[in-house]
Amino acid sequence: MLSQTLFKLGPYNVCLWNIILLAIIFFTSIILRRVIHRFLRRYLKSANIRVEGRGLTWLKLISQSIYILAFYIAIISFNINNEDVTFTDFLDFNIIETRKFTLSFYHILVIFAVFFGARMLLNIVKIYISKKFRNKPNFNAGTEFIYVQIAKYVIYVFAILISLKAVEIDLSLLITGSLGIFVGIGLGLQDVFKDMFSGFVLLFEGNVRVGDIVEISNGGKSDAIVAKILKINVRTTQIETREGNVLILPNSKLTQEYVENWSHGSDLSRFMIKVSVAYGTDCELVSRLLKQAALAHPKVRKSEPVEARLSNFGNNGLELDLVFWADQSWDINLHKSEIRFEIDRLFRQYEIVIPFPQSTIHFADNTILK
């Protein structure tokens, strides 16, 4: 019963025994990988060896190699009921065979090995880049991310080309035969290619990096967005707003819109809070109180001038601007709110009235209604 052939896998007759063995082999490989990974972690920790970053990557490389051995043992296990079939016969078995194209298990194994090797190589490159950047005093996580992304794209592009070459596909004929399709795709996906090109511009120029805080304008059509850059991909960029929402923007928005990078250049920036007071109020007192409220906040730079300006004679009262300097901060709106609370407290203490909009209506009989 257990030895009865259920189906064929290439040259192998597959029975219930084979399926049971495959399940045992792969289940065992998963358990063994976790055990080895945990053992190495504990050993390195007991030896006071750092297991974060590069050390953790090496642990993954070692533990994941278990799957290669498990795959080979799984194929050999088919020989329990296929004694006359060798591993070479399995590799040479053609899954697809036409006049111009042949696909065998050997080709699949090569493709798998190429991409597994590409992943291993990428992990090694990550270790090398991490070692180069983190030893520098001016370490920047955004720059490290850019180099890792570029290495990732280059490695996987070469992996795809090598895989196509392994299955003996003529790339020149493929490109020539698909030229018309590529033209049609290019016309239909202009925005996609524009975003991809913008992605490479962002990665290579480095004007916007992971971890930067940026203010994205929309040409005045809507309020500017202040956000933190989480991840830059080839076509899209992930940002986190102050509300904690994660937005996915096309890369072209960051290259074509007006973007102010708060993380570049000077840490200081000038901020403004607008205030209105009733007509007849002592402006000198208001000016002194506004400066006092700003200077009382710990985030306001005391070495820079704090000014209170009378900006306009408004319809409802005197309009003043409180101007101060502070660090470009993710929480600047919270800091401005705290200064406004202090202004309101001081105005109440000194009985300074903040006017509200009101209108006066004159009737024909000289009656005035307010």
C-alpha positions in Angstrom: 0.0 0.0 0.0 2.7 2.5 1.0 4.9 1.4 -1.9 2.2 1.8 -4.6 3.1 4.4 -7.2 0.9 7.5 -6.9 2.4 9.7 -9.6 5.7 10.3 -11.4 8.1 13.1 -10.7 10.5 13.2 -13.6 12.1 9.7 -13.8 11.0 8.8 -10.3 7.9 6.9 -9.3 6.5 8.6 -6.2 4.8 6.5 -3.6 3.4 7.3 -0.1 6.7 6.4 1.5 8.5 9.1 -0.6 6.0 11.7 0.6 6.4 10.7 4.2 10.2 10.9 3.9 10.0 14.3 2.2 7.9 15.6 5.0 10.3 14.2 7.6 13.3 15.6 5.9 12.1 19.1 5.5 10.5 19.2 8.9 13.8 18.0 10.4 15.7 20.7 8.4 13.5 23.4 9.8 14.0 22.2 13.4 17.7 21.7 12.8 18.2 25.2 11.4 16.5 26.7 14.4 18.5 24.6 16.8 21.8 25.5 15.1 20.8 29.2 14.9 19.9 29.2 18.6 23.0 27.3 19.6 25.3 29.7 17.7 23.6 32.7 19.2 24.0 31.4 22.8 27.6 30.4 22.1 28.5 33.9 20.8 26.7 35.6 23.6 28.4 33.5 26.2 31.7 34.4 24.6 30.7 38.1 24.7 30.7 38.3 20.9 28.2 40.8 19.4 25.5 39.0 17.5 23.6 42.0 16.1 24.1 43.5 12.6 27.0 41.7 10.9 27.1 38.8 13.3 23.3 38.1 12.9 23.8 38.1 9.1 26.5 35.5 9.4 24.3 33.4 11.6 21.6 33.5 8.9 24.0 32.5 6.2 25.2 29.5 8.2 21.8 28.3 9.3 20.1 28.7 5.9 22.8 26.4 4.3 20.9 23.5 6.0 18.2 23.8 3.3 20.8 23.0 0.6 21.7 19.7 2.3 18.0 18.9 2.9 17.2 19.4 -0.8 19.9 16.9 -1.8 18.9 14.3 0.8 15.3 14.7 -0.4 16.2 13.8 -4.0 18.4 10.9 -2.9 15.5 9.6 -0.8 13.6 8.7 -4.0 16.0 5.8 -4.5 14.3 3.6 -2.0 11.8 2.6 -4.7 13.8 3.8 -7.8 17.1 1.9 -7.4 17.9 2.1 -11.1 17.5 5.9 -11.3 20.5 8.0 -10.4 20.7 11.7 -9.3 22.2 12.4 -12.7 19.2 10.9 -14.5 17.0 13.1 -12.4 18.9 16.2 -13.4 18.9 15.3 -17.1 15.1 14.6 -17.2 13.5 17.2 -19.6 10.3 18.7 -18.2 9.7 20.8 -21.3 11.2 19.8 -24.7 10.6 21.6 -27.9 12.7 22.3 -31.1 14.1 25.5 -29.7 13.7 25.3 -26.0 14.5 22.6 -23.4 13.9 22.8 -19.6 15.2 20.1 -17.4 15.5 19.6 -13.6 19.2 20.6 -14.0 18.1 24.0 -15.3 15.7 24.5 -12.4 18.4 23.5 -10.0 20.9 26.0 -11.6 18.3 28.8 -11.4 17.6 28.0 -7.8 21.3 27.9 -7.0 21.9 31.2 -8.8 19.2 33.0 -6.9 20.2 31.4 -3.6 23.8 32.4 -4.3 22.7 35.9 -5.2 20.9 36.1 -1.8 24.0 34.8 0.0 26.2 37.3 -1.9 23.8 40.1 -1.0 24.1 39.2 2.7 27.9 39.3 2.4 27.8 42.6 0.6 25.6 43.9 3.4 28.2 42.8 5.9 31.0 44.5 4.0 29.0 47.8 3.5 28.0 47.7 7.2 31.6 47.3 8.3 32.8 50.1 6.1 30.1 52.6 7.1 29.6 51.9 10.8 33.3 52.3 11.6 33.2 55.9 10.4 32.6 58.7 12.9 30.1 60.4 10.5 28.0 57.2 10.1 24.7 57.8 8.2 22.1 55.0 8.0 20.5 56.6 4.9 23.8 56.4 2.9 24.3 52.8 3.9 20.7 52.0 2.8 21.4 53.5 -0.6 24.5 51.4 -1.2 22.7 48.2 -0.1 19.7 49.0 -2.4 22.0 49.6 -5.4 24.0 46.4 -4.7 20.6 44.5 -4.4 19.5 45.7 -7.8 22.8 44.9 -9.5 23.1 41.5 -8.0 19.6 40.4 -8.9 19.8 41.8 -12.5 22.9 39.7 -13.0 21.2 36.7 -11.4 18.3 37.0 -13.9 20.8 37.3 -16.9 22.7 34.2 -15.7 19.5 32.2 -15.2 18.4 33.1 -18.7 21.8 32.1 -20.1 21.6 28.8 -18.1 18.4 27.7 -19.8 20.1 28.6 -23.1 17.8 31.5 -24.0 19.4 33.8 -26.6 19.1 37.2 -25.1 19.6 39.1 -28.4 16.8 37.2 -30.0 14.6 37.7 -27.0 15.2 41.5 -27.0 14.8 41.8 -30.8 11.6 39.7 -30.8 10.2 41.7 -27.9 11.1 45.1 -29.3 7.5 45.9 -30.4 6.1 44.7 -27.1 8.6 46.8 -25.2 7.6 49.9 -27.2 3.9 49.3 -26.4 4.7 48.6 -22.8 6.9 51.8 -22.6 4.0 53.9 -24.0 1.5 52.4 -21.6 3.8 52.6 -18.6 5.3 56.0 -19.0 4.5 57.0 -15.4 6.0 53.8 -14.1 9.3 54.3 -15.9 9.3 57.9 -14.8 8.9 56.8 -11.2 11.6 54.2 -11.7 14.1 56.7 -13.1 13.2 59.1 -10.3 14.0 56.3 -7.8 17.5 55.8 -9.3 18.0 59.6 -9.1 17.0 59.6 -5.4 19.3 56.7 -4.7 22.3 58.0 -6.5 22.1 61.7 -5.6 21.3 61.1 -2.0 19.5 64.4 -1.5 16.7 62.5 0.2 17.7 59.6 2.4 16.1 57.1 4.7 15.5 58.7 8.1 15.3 62.2 6.7 12.5 64.5 7.8 11.1 66.4 4.7 8.4 68.9 4.0 6.6 68.1 0.7 4.8 70.9 -1.0 2.0 70.4 -3.6 2.5 73.6 -5.5 0.2 75.4 -3.1 -2.8 73.2 -4.0 -2.9 71.7 -0.5 -1.2 71.9 2.8 2.5 70.8 2.9 3.2 67.3 4.3 5.9 66.9 6.9 7.0 63.3 7.0 9.9 60.9 7.8 11.4 58.8 5.0 11.1 55.1 5.9 12.1 53.3 2.7 13.1 54.3 -0.9 12.3 51.6 -3.5 12.8 51.7 -7.2 9.4 53.0 -8.0 7.9 54.2 -4.7 8.9 55.8 -1.4 7.3 55.0 2.0 6.9 57.9 4.3 5.5 58.3 7.8 3.4 61.4 8.7 3.1 63.1 12.0 -0.2 61.3 12.5 1.6 57.9 12.3 0.2 57.1 8.9 2.4 55.4 6.4 2.0 56.7 2.9 3.4 55.3 -0.4 4.3 58.1 -2.8 5.6 57.7 -6.4 9.3 58.7 -6.6 8.5 61.4 -9.2 6.7 63.4 -6.5 10.0 63.7 -4.5 11.9 64.8 -7.6 9.4 67.1 -9.3 7.6 68.7 -6.3 9.2 71.3 -4.0 10.8 69.3 -1.1 12.4 70.9 1.9 14.8 68.5 3.6 14.9 69.4 7.3 17.7 66.9 7.9 20.1 68.6 5.5 22.0 71.9 6.0 21.6 73.9 9.2 19.7 72.4 12.1 18.2 75.7 12.9 15.2 77.2 11.3 13.0 80.2 11.9 9.4 79.7 13.0 6.5 82.1 13.4 3.4 82.2 15.5 0.6 84.7 14.5 -1.3 86.5 17.3 -4.1 89.1 17.3 -5.0 91.5 20.2 -7.7 94.1 20.5 -7.3 97.7 19.4 -6.1 99.9 22.3 -3.9 97.2 23.8 -0.4 98.2 25.0 1.7 96.8 22.2 4.9 97.1 24.2 3.4 94.9 26.9 2.2 92.4 24.3 5.7 92.3 22.7 7.3 91.7 26.0 4.9 88.9 26.9 5.3 87.2 23.5 9.1 87.1 23.9 8.7 85.8 27.5 6.5 82.9 26.3 9.0 82.0 23.6 12.1 82.2 25.7 10.4 80.1 28.4 10.3 77.1 26.1 13.4 74.8 26.3 13.5 74.1 22.5 13.8 77.8 21.5 17.4 78.7 20.8 18.3 81.4 23.3 21.4 82.5 21.4 19.3 83.7 18.4 17.0 86.8 18.5 13.4 86.4 19.4 11.2 89.2 17.9 7.6 90.3 18.1 6.5 92.3 15.0 3.4 94.3 14.4 2.5 92.9 11.0 -0.8 94.5 10.2 -3.8 96.5 11.4 -6.4 93.9 10.9 -10.2 94.1 10.6 -10.7 92.7 14.1 -7.6 93.8 15.9 -3.8 94.3 15.8 -2.0 91.4 14.2 1.5 90.5 15.5 4.1 87.8 14.6 6.2 86.1 17.1 9.4 85.0 15.4 11.9 82.6 17.0 14.6 80.1 16.1 14.6 76.4 17.0 15.9 73.1 15.8 14.2 71.5 12.8 12.2 68.9 14.8 9.6 66.3 14.1 7.7 67.7 17.1 7.9 71.4 16.1 4.1 71.7 15.9 3.9 70.4 19.5 6.5 73.0 20.6 4.5 75.8 18.9 1.4 74.6 20.6 3.1 74.7 24.0 4.2 78.3 23.3 0.6 79.2 22.4 -0.6 77.8 25.7 1.9 80.0 27.5 0.9 83.0 25.5 -2.8 82.4 26.4 -1.9 82.1 30.1 0.1 85.3 30.1 -2.6 87.2 28.2 -5.2 86.0 30.8 -2.9 87.1 33.6 -2.5 90.6 32.2 -6.1 90.8 30.9 -5.1 91.2 27.3 -8.0 90.5 25.0 -7.7 88.3 21.9 -10.4 89.6 19.5 -12.9 87.5 17.6 -14.4 88.3 14.2 -17.4 90.7 14.6 -19.4 92.9 12.3 -21.3 96.2 12.7 -24.6 96.8 10.8 -26.0 100.3 10.2 -29.7 100.6 9.5 -31.4 103.6 7.7 -32.8 105.0 10.9 -29.2 105.2 12.3 -29.8 102.1 14.5 -26.6 100.2 15.1 -26.6 96.4 15.5 -23.5 94.7 16.5 
